[in-house]
Amino acid sequence: MSFVIANNRRYEALKGFGRHFGMQEVPGTDLDGIDFVRLARGQGVLGCRVEEVERLDAALEAAFAGEGPNLVEVLVD
């Protein structure tokens, strides 16, 4: 089983919801610094981080071919 996280370093869905109600800022929605790979490894799950789009295909192929659970964290802007 593979998990893919598109990490944009913020809780954009909640920010969008706040904008819908006229809030310019929504406190607590900037999530820079969460290391999802380290969190996964702490639970015994293999993980890797992809920072360049050129590495994404190889990371996904490896994850989907792997045995057991694994995580691919994809940094996006």
Summary of the structure (lengths in Angstrom):
residues: 77
radius of gyration: 14.9
end to end distance: 25.8
largest distance: 46.6
contacts: 175
relative contact order: 0.29
helix: 38%
strand: 25%
